[in-house]
C-alpha cells in the first residue's frame, strides 16, 4: 500500500484529500501516525502535510498552505481538514506554541461557514490552549472536539467517503 502524500513544496490538485493542520514544532511527530492511520483506512486518499523537510521562509510556507486551504475549502472540494492540537514537548514556548495553527483553524472555520468545508478537530489531553480552540469552535454547532488522533483520522476518512 503506497502513501499518497503531498509534502511541500509540491503543488498537486488531486482528490479526495485530507489536509493535516496542527502544531509542527515543539511537539512529537503526530502527523506520521495520522498518515499511517489514514493510509491504512483509505489507501486512495491523498494526504497534504505541511511539515516542511527544510524550514523555508515564512512567506513561502504560508503561500503553500494557503493554496491548499483555499483549494480544499472550495465548495465542491472532495476534501477535509483534520486539525489535531497535540501536547507540546517539555520546555515549549507558550506564547508561540500552536499560534499559527490556531490562526489557520480560525480561517478554516470561516471556509466551513461559507462553503461547508469539512472540518474535523482533535485536542489532545495536555494541549495548553484548549480554551482558545473551544472558543473558536463554539461558533459552529456541527463541529465537536475529539480527543484522540485515532478518532479524528477515522472521522475524516468516514466524512470524505460519505460526502465525497
N, C-alpha and C positions, 0 to 999 in steps of 0.2 A: 504494500500500500504506500503510495507516494504522497508526500506532503505537498499540497498546493499552496505554497507560502509566497507572499509578496512582501519583500523587505525593501527598505529604502536603498538606493534612490530609484528603484524601478517604478515605472508607471505602466499599469495594465488595467484596463477596464473590462473585467470579467465578472461573471455571476454564476451561481449565487456566492455571496461573500460575507464574511464576518470581520469587522474592524475591532481590534483589541485595544481598548483605551484603559489607561490607568498608570500608576507610577512606574517609571523605568529605573530611575536612580534611587539609591539608598534603600533598596528592598531586594528581596530574593527574586529568582527567575520564575515568577508565577506564569509568565507567558509560555514558557516551554511546556509546562503542564497543561495549560489551556489548549495549545496547539495539538498536543498528543490526544487529548480527550475529544476534541472536535474532529480530528482526522479519523480517529477510531470509529466515532459515531456516524460520520458522514464524509466518506472519502472524496466525494465530489465537490465539497465546499472549498472555496479559496479563503485563505486567512491573510488579512492585512495586519502586519505587526510593525508599528513604528519604533522598533528597537534598532537603532542605527548601529551597524558594525563599527563604524568610527564616528565620533561625535562631529557633526557638520556645524556650520554656522547656524545660528538660531533662525535666520530668515529662510534658509534652505529647508530646514526641518519643518518650520511652520507651513511653508508652501506645500510641501509634500503631504503633510497631514490634512491640511485644509482641502486640498484636491480630493482626497478620499472621503473626507467628512461630507463635502458637498455632493459628491457623486453618489455615495451610498445613502445619503439623506434625501435624495431626489424622490419625488412622489411615486414613481413607478419602479424604483430600485428593488431588486431581489437580494437585499442585504440587510444586515442588522449590526447594531453597535453593542458590543459587550464591554462594559466598563467594570473593572474589578479594582477596588481600593484595598490593596494589601497592607499588612502591617509593615512598618519600617524596620530597618536594621537598627541595632543599638548605635547610639551616637549620632542619630539623624538630626537634621536641622528642621525644627518645627515650622519656622516661618516659610521655608521653601518646599518642604515635602509635599508632593502631590499638587502643588499650586497650579501648574499648567493643566493637569488632568481635570481638576475641578473647573477651571475655566472652559475646557473643552466639553465637559458634561453640561454646563450651562448652555453652550452653543448647540449641542445636540438636542437638548431639551426644547429649544426653540424650533429646531427642524422637526422634532417629534410633533410639536403642536401644530406647525404649519403644513407639514406634508405627511404626517403619520409615520415618520421614520421609526423603525423598530429599535427599541432601547431596552437592554437588559442590564441590570446593575447589581453588583455584589459588593458588600462591605465586610471585610474580614474582621473578626474579633482582634482588637489591638490597634485598629486604624484610628489615629488620634483626631481626625477631623470628621467623624461620622455625623456630627450635628450639622455641619455645613452641607454635606451630601443629602441628608434627610430634609433639610430646609429647601434645597433646590428641587428635590423630587416631590415635595408636598404640593406643588402646583399641578401635578399630573396624577389624576386618580387611578389611572390604569397601569402605573409602574410601581411595583413593590420591590423592596430591597431584599435580595437573597443574602445568605451568609456564607455559603460555600462556593468554591470555584467549580466543583462538580455540578452543583445545581444550576449555575448560570450558563455553563457550557451546554448542558442538556437542554435548558430552556431556549437558548439561542438556536440550536440545531432544530428543535421541535418547531419553533416560531417560523423559521425560514421554510421548513418542509410544509407546514400548514398554510402559510400565507404566500409562499413563493410562487 
